[in-house]
């Protein structure tokens, strides 16, 4: 497969996809603010670095099979896809990844940067990333600066088939906050940030 064909290049397609992303996320928000729209009400966490690994893609594949999705939008919000990436390279740092992509190919496409600037590959130059299937039954928001990804489910009662796939993901707890804390001075997470995470992402608490 020519992995370069997976990147979004047309402005019309990008505008359609960013509309779908905006129906799922508050794309201007950043953690610990609530980044998911109201239809998502159950949240699980994993480490951001894991999302840049082959095992993560295996999880995405399993989720997509259950929700009957044939591709997953993998899209960078920071650096800005329009004002930076498209302006510099004439295509977007957004990819429509078919579910039958192998885990090795997933890693390869993350490492595939512009010919004139390999360091701008998603694997290296991405601070806020989303993963979103067309069904929108689940979605993932990742922030490198906080070291975590958040997976949102629309209706946990109708998502029982997904939860076994997500057994290694965690509800917000002290372990998750310790991952976030690693990114702060003295590895100490300010209490205000911890409180905001709990306020926005504690399951069943709104």
C-alpha positions in Angstrom: 0.0 0.0 0.0 1.2 3.5 -0.8 0.9 5.1 2.6 1.1 8.6 1.2 -2.4 8.2 -0.3 -3.8 8.0 3.2 -3.2 11.7 3.9 -5.9 14.2 3.3 -4.9 16.6 0.5 -8.1 18.2 -0.7 -9.5 21.3 1.1 -13.1 20.1 0.5 -12.5 16.8 2.2 -10.6 18.4 5.1 -13.5 20.8 5.7 -15.9 17.9 5.8 -13.8 15.9 8.2 -13.1 18.9 10.5 -16.9 19.3 10.6 -17.3 15.7 11.8 -14.5 16.3 14.4 -16.2 19.4 15.6 -19.5 17.4 16.1 -17.5 15.1 18.4 -15.0 17.3 20.2 -14.7 20.9 21.4 -11.6 21.2 19.2 -10.6 24.5 20.7 -10.5 23.1 24.2 -7.5 21.4 25.8 -7.1 19.1 28.8 -8.1 19.2 31.6 -11.1 21.0 30.1 -13.9 18.8 28.7 -12.9 18.1 25.1 -15.8 15.8 24.3 -19.3 16.9 23.3 -22.3 16.1 25.5 -23.2 12.8 23.8 -20.0 11.2 25.2 -20.4 10.4 28.9 -18.0 7.6 29.8 -14.2 8.1 29.7 -11.1 5.9 30.0 -7.4 6.8 29.9 -4.2 5.4 28.5 -0.7 6.8 28.1 -0.1 9.0 25.1 3.1 7.3 24.1 1.3 4.0 23.7 -1.0 5.6 21.1 2.1 6.0 19.0 2.8 2.3 19.1 1.8 -0.8 17.1 -0.2 -2.3 20.0 -2.5 0.7 20.1 -3.5 0.1 16.5 -4.5 -3.5 17.3 -6.9 -2.0 19.9 -8.3 0.4 17.3 -8.8 -2.5 14.9 -10.8 -4.5 17.5 -12.9 -1.5 18.4 -13.6 -0.7 14.7 -14.7 -4.3 14.0 -17.2 -4.1 16.8 -18.6 -0.8 15.7 -18.5 -1.8 12.0 -16.1 1.0 10.9 -13.9 0.6 7.9 -11.5 3.5 8.6 -10.4 5.7 11.5 -9.6 9.4 11.1 -6.2 10.1 12.7 -5.8 13.8 12.8 -3.4 16.3 14.4 -4.9 19.5 15.9 -1.5 20.8 17.2 0.5 21.9 15.2 -2.4 23.5 13.4 -3.3 21.5 10.3 -4.1 24.6 8.2 -2.0 27.5 9.5 1.1 25.4 9.8 1.0 22.1 8.1 -1.0 22.8 4.9 0.7 26.2 4.5 4.1 24.6 4.7 3.6 21.3 2.9 0.4 21.7 0.8 -1.4 18.8 2.5 -2.8 18.0 5.9 -1.5 16.1 8.9 -4.7 14.2 8.9 -5.0 10.6 7.7 -7.9 8.2 6.9 -6.5 4.9 8.0 -8.2 1.8 6.8 -8.9 -0.7 9.6 -7.1 -3.5 7.7 -3.9 -1.5 7.9 -1.3 -3.7 9.7 0.2 -2.5 13.0 3.6 -2.2 11.2 2.0 0.0 8.6 0.4 2.1 11.3 3.8 2.9 12.7 5.2 3.5 9.2 2.5 6.1 8.4 3.1 7.9 11.7 6.8 8.1 10.7 6.0 9.3 7.2 6.8 13.0 7.2 7.0 15.5 4.3 10.0 14.8 2.1 11.5 18.1 2.8 10.9 17.9 6.6 10.9 14.3 8.0 10.8 15.7 11.5 7.2 16.9 10.9 6.0 13.3 10.8 3.0 12.7 13.1 5.1 10.5 15.3 7.5 13.3 16.1 5.6 16.6 15.7 2.1 16.1 17.2 0.9 17.6 20.4 -2.9 17.1 20.2 -4.2 14.1 18.2 -7.6 12.7 17.7 -8.8 9.2 16.5 -12.3 9.1 15.2 -14.3 6.4 13.3 -17.3 7.3 11.1 -19.8 5.7 13.5 -18.7 8.2 16.2 -19.6 5.5 18.8 -16.2 6.0 20.4 -13.5 8.6 20.0 -10.0 9.3 21.4 -8.3 12.6 22.3 -4.6 12.6 23.0 -2.3 15.3 24.4 1.4 14.8 24.4 2.0 17.6 26.9 -0.1 15.8 29.5 1.0 12.3 28.5 -2.4 10.8 28.2 -5.2 9.8 25.8 -8.9 9.9 26.7 -11.3 7.6 25.1 -15.0 8.6 25.1 -18.0 6.3 24.7 -21.4 7.6 23.8 -23.4 5.0 25.7 -21.6 2.6 28.0 -24.7 0.5 28.5 -24.8 -0.2 24.8 -21.0 -0.6 24.6 -20.6 -3.7 26.6 -18.8 -5.4 23.7 -16.2 -2.7 23.7 -15.2 -2.8 27.3 -13.3 -6.1 27.2 -11.2 -4.6 24.4 -10.4 -1.7 26.8 -9.5 -3.7 29.8 -6.1 -2.0 30.1 -7.6 1.5 29.9 -8.4 3.2 33.3 -11.1 5.4 34.6 -9.7 8.7 36.0 -7.7 7.8 39.2 -4.5 8.5 41.0 -2.5 6.4 38.5 -3.8 8.4 35.6 -3.0 11.6 37.4 0.5 10.3 38.1 1.0 9.9 34.3 0.0 13.5 33.9 2.2 14.6 36.8 5.3 13.3 35.1 5.1 16.3 32.8 5.2 18.9 35.6 8.0 20.4 37.6 9.1 18.0 40.3 6.5 15.6 38.9 3.9 17.4 41.0 0.5 17.9 39.4 -1.2 21.1 40.6 -4.3 20.4 42.7 -6.4 22.6 40.5 -5.6 20.6 37.4 -6.3 17.3 39.2 -9.6 18.6 40.4 -10.6 19.7 36.9 -9.7 16.2 35.5 -12.0 14.6 38.1 -14.7 17.1 37.5 -14.8 16.6 33.8 -13.9 12.9 33.4 -15.2 11.0 36.4 -17.7 8.5 35.1 -21.3 9.1 36.2 -20.3 12.4 37.8 -21.3 15.6 35.9 
